[in-house]
Amino acid sequence: MGYNLIYGARGRVDLGNYILKELPKNGKLSLRFTDSFYSCLSCNACLQVCPAGVNAGKVSELSRRLIADYATFTPENEQKTAKMIVNVTMKYMNPLGVREKCANWSRDLAFDSNSKSLFYTGNMFQLMPYSVTLGKMKKKIGKKISDRISEFISNHPSFIKIVGLSADRDLSDRMREELRNIVRLLKDSGISFSYLGEDEPYPGTFLYDLGYEKEFSEYANRVYSLFKSKGIEKLIVLDPHTHDILSSKYPKYVKNFDLQVVYYLDLLDISKFNKTNVKTTIHEPCLLVRGGKENNSPVEILSKLSDLELPTRNGKNTNCCGGPDELLYGEIAERVAEDRFIQLERVKAQKIVTACPVCFVNLNKNSNVIELPDFLTTISGEK
């Protein structure tokens, strides 16, 4: 951001401190803080290098909660698109009102309806094609008009259906295939599971990330109750964002949360895959690598099955893909993604592997970029 202080870790911490001083004194916020805190990628890269151990990402998270709580006093601080997503999610249990369409990928696939293990997509793969279309539309019509539309839909969530958001067709086909790949991989490893189809809810990740804590608490309990009513005991999750929200956030807001959350990679029998001489590199998802996941991590899998070379920024020092800003701050996300893609290209690998649908969408800049399920399906002989 051109070394603009309010977009840096120190600037966000200073602004957070200012908010804590101003709110008790005036009961409102006089400055406009929205862009600083909502544009934070929440990647926690700053924490990895801060000698004092200050978590500026956590400061941004808490500040977004304060902005959401005091939005009625300071409407200029409210992020219009964020509020629209929150209200639509609360109404339709899907941030863009396309819950039924999110089940289209599973047509003609067989699931074990009696299994208490649930194949839970969290709608993440399916929402990416809609997110790309929405981002392009926002860029085309401009911020002012986009904010007006978002504000109107916030007040009238049903109109999201009338808008009729369309999905990027090519990306939709790609995401559909990735989900089907994961189903194949799990079944080949002897895992059986059920699937909720059109009843599958979004996990509410946006609600939490955007600072709407009260809404998230209510929503998480609704989702948990739905799972329990279906007799579900285990959730097989497919992406880092859904894994994080269910394993680390839900237990804090849902009393006696007792569902087992398992990442699909942990269920795969790696011994069944053929090793390849293809040179690969990988973009490690922030939530996985900084969340401490080690067993069957994407890096561990690729190091066993391919000629893996890591980019300069790797491990806990990995570079974000820019994805968390894609919907609200597309220009920032685009610049971050471009920087990261250049780092990955320098490895001169035959395949650049991603392990998250958000990362894939942001880094999908040529035919060498491939999602991990696609790569594994290829070398397993399924393709």
Buried (B, 14 or more C-beta within 10 A) or exposed (E): BEEEEBBBBEBBBBBBEBBBEBBEEEEEBEBEBBBBBBBBBBBBBBBEEBEEEBBBBBBBBBBBBBBBBBBEEBEEBBBBBBBBBBBBBBEBBBBBBBBEBBBBBBEEEEBBEEBEBBBBBBBBBBBBBBBBBBBEBBEEEEEEEBBEBBBEBBEEBEBBBEBEBEBBEEBBEBBBBBBBBBBBBBBBBEBEBBBBEEEBBBBBBBBBBBBBBEBBBBBBBBBBEBBEEEEBEBBBBBBBBBBBBBBEBBBEBBEEBEBEBBBBBEBBEEEEBEEBEBBBBBBBBBBBBBBEBEEBBBBBBBBEBBBBBBBEBBEBEBBBBBBBBBBBBBEBBBBBBEBBBEBBBEBEBBBBBBBBBBBBBBBBBEEBBBBBBBBBBBBBEEE
